[in-house]
Amino acid sequence: MCGGSAWTGAAVAAVTVGYGLFSRRLASTPVSAPMVFTGFGVLIGPIGLDVLDLGHDTGPVLTLIEAALTLLLFTDAMTARRRDLRTGGFLPMRLLAVGLPLSIGAGWLLGWSLIPGLTLWEFALLGAVLAPTDAALGKTASSSPRVPPLVRHGLNVESGLNDGLVLPFFLIFLAASSSPRSPERSPPGKARAECSGGHWW
């Protein structure tokens, strides 16, 4: 790793750890995690301090980001308790057992209608990639007092568990879509390589 990459990797690691230390305090403010990391990216990017060389430094930075995101997603799953699934008329369980497979199927159908040239298994892989959602993306809605508490709780529990539940389907679809028809240099092959590298989260 060159000197620039080392400094970039250290900076990304530092801001990740720093956010982890102060995330509880930031939770009571309008500042969200995407705002922190986007602002940091702009600061060290070409339009800021120009510390990050997007042509050479993306490898180590991407690895750190993927590791941090993976830890974040599966930490959410670890905080869920069995009784959380039974609240609100088993709403979280219904979202996971019924809504999640339907979302995968909807992604499969949408991909089939919009993207030509992929196989059925590749469309299924696309559906598995798109189905898991993060409540942080809809934080305004999921934390709004206008939304019933049971619905907010159900969405939060579902978003913490869906990534882990989709993973087996993702791996099955990934293995089934690997065929000579889609070599690594083709668009489907590149998509599979990106997904298997962790970008699907």
C-alpha positions in Angstrom: 0.0 0.0 0.0 1.4 3.4 -1.0 1.7 6.3 1.3 -1.4 8.1 0.0 -3.5 4.9 0.3 -2.2 4.3 3.8 -3.1 7.9 5.0 -6.5 7.6 3.2 -7.2 4.2 4.9 -6.2 5.6 8.3 -8.4 8.6 7.8 -11.5 6.5 6.9 -10.8 4.1 9.8 -10.5 7.1 12.2 -13.8 8.7 11.2 -15.5 5.3 11.4 -14.3 4.7 14.9 -15.0 8.3 15.8 -18.6 8.1 14.7 -19.0 4.8 16.6 -17.8 6.6 19.8 -20.1 9.6 19.4 -23.1 8.0 17.6 -25.2 7.9 20.7 -24.8 11.7 21.2 -25.4 12.3 17.5 -28.6 10.3 17.6 -30.4 13.2 19.4 -29.3 15.7 16.7 -30.4 16.2 13.1 -27.0 14.8 12.0 -27.2 11.3 10.6 -24.5 8.7 9.7 -24.9 9.3 5.9 -24.4 13.0 6.5 -21.2 12.4 8.5 -19.6 10.1 6.0 -20.8 12.0 3.0 -19.3 15.2 4.4 -16.1 13.4 5.2 -15.9 12.1 1.7 -16.4 15.5 0.2 -13.8 16.9 2.6 -11.0 14.5 1.6 -12.1 14.2 -2.1 -11.1 16.2 -5.2 -13.3 19.2 -4.4 -12.1 19.4 -0.8 -8.6 18.7 0.5 -7.9 16.4 -2.4 -6.3 13.8 -0.2 -8.2 10.9 -1.7 -7.0 9.8 -5.2 -10.0 8.1 -6.7 -7.8 6.5 -9.3 -5.5 4.7 -6.9 -6.9 4.7 -3.4 -10.3 3.1 -3.9 -9.2 -0.5 -3.0 -8.3 -0.1 0.7 -11.0 2.5 1.3 -13.6 0.2 -0.2 -12.5 -2.7 1.9 -12.8 -0.6 5.1 -16.2 0.7 4.1 -17.5 -2.8 3.3 -16.2 -4.1 6.7 -17.8 -1.3 8.6 -21.1 -1.7 6.8 -21.2 -5.4 7.4 -20.5 -5.0 11.1 -23.2 -2.3 11.3 -25.9 -4.4 9.5 -25.2 -7.6 11.5 -24.9 -5.7 14.8 -28.5 -4.5 14.2 -29.6 -8.1 13.8 -27.8 -9.1 17.1 -29.9 -6.6 19.1 -33.2 -8.1 17.9 -34.9 -10.3 20.5 -37.3 -13.2 19.9 -40.1 -11.4 21.6 -39.7 -8.5 19.1 -41.0 -10.8 16.3 -44.2 -11.4 18.2 -45.2 -7.7 18.8 -48.0 -6.0 16.9 -49.8 -9.2 15.8 -46.5 -10.7 14.6 -46.0 -7.7 12.2 -42.2 -8.1 12.1 -42.5 -11.8 11.4 -45.0 -11.2 8.6 -42.8 -8.6 7.1 -39.9 -11.1 7.0 -41.8 -14.3 6.2 -44.2 -12.8 3.6 -43.1 -9.3 2.6 -39.4 -10.2 2.1 -40.0 -13.1 -0.4 -42.6 -11.0 -2.2 -40.0 -8.1 -2.5 -37.5 -10.5 -4.0 -40.1 -11.7 -6.5 -41.1 -8.1 -7.3 -37.4 -7.3 -7.9 -37.1 -10.3 -10.2 -40.2 -9.2 -12.2 -39.1 -5.6 -12.4 -35.6 -6.6 -13.6 -37.0 -8.9 -16.2 -39.2 -6.1 -17.6 -36.5 -3.4 -17.6 -33.1 -5.1 -18.1 -32.6 -7.2 -21.2 -29.9 -9.9 -21.6 -29.9 -11.5 -18.2 -30.8 -15.0 -17.2 -33.7 -16.0 -14.9 -31.2 -16.7 -12.1 -29.5 -13.3 -12.6 -32.8 -11.6 -12.3 -33.4 -13.6 -9.1 -30.0 -12.4 -7.8 -31.0 -8.8 -8.6 -34.2 -9.3 -6.6 -32.2 -10.6 -3.6 -29.8 -7.7 -3.8 -32.6 -5.1 -3.9 -35.0 -6.6 -1.4 -33.2 -5.9 2.0 -33.9 -2.4 3.1 -32.4 -0.2 5.8 -34.6 1.8 8.1 -32.0 4.5 8.0 -33.0 5.3 4.5 -36.5 6.1 5.7 -35.6 7.3 9.1 -37.9 10.3 8.9 -40.9 8.1 8.2 -40.0 5.4 10.6 -39.4 7.8 13.5 -42.3 10.1 12.8 -45.0 10.3 15.6 -47.6 10.2 12.8 -46.6 6.6 12.1 -48.2 4.1 14.6 -45.6 2.8 17.1 -46.3 -0.8 16.2 -45.5 0.0 12.5 -42.3 1.9 13.4 -41.2 -1.0 15.6 -42.0 -3.6 12.9 -40.0 -1.7 10.3 -37.0 -1.3 12.6 -37.0 -5.0 13.5 -37.5 -6.1 9.9 -34.6 -3.9 8.7 -32.3 -5.4 11.3 -32.9 -9.0 10.3 -33.6 -8.9 6.6 -30.0 -8.8 5.5 -29.1 -12.0 7.2 -32.2 -13.8 6.1 -31.6 -12.8 2.4 -28.0 -14.0 2.5 -28.8 -17.7 1.9 -31.0 -16.9 -1.1 -28.4 -14.5 -2.4 -25.7 -17.3 -2.3 -28.0 -19.8 -4.0 -28.9 -17.4 -6.8 -25.3 -16.4 -7.2 -24.1 -20.0 -7.5 -27.0 -20.8 -9.9 -26.3 -17.8 -12.1 -22.6 -18.7 -12.6 -22.5 -20.2 -16.0 -20.4 -20.1 -19.2 -23.1 -17.8 -20.7 -22.0 -15.0 -18.4 -18.2 -14.9 -18.3 -16.5 -12.6 -15.8 -15.9 -9.8 -18.4 -19.5 -9.6 -19.4 -21.9 -7.2 -17.7 -23.7 -10.0 -15.8 -20.3 -11.5 -14.8 -19.1 -8.1 -13.6 -22.4 -7.7 -11.6 -21.9 -11.0 -9.9 -18.3 -10.2 -9.1 -19.4 -6.9 -7.5 -22.2 -8.5 -5.5 -20.0 -11.4 -4.2 -17.4 -8.8 -3.2 -19.8 -7.4 -0.6 -21.3 -4.4 -2.6 -24.8 -5.8 -2.3 -25.1 -4.6 1.2 
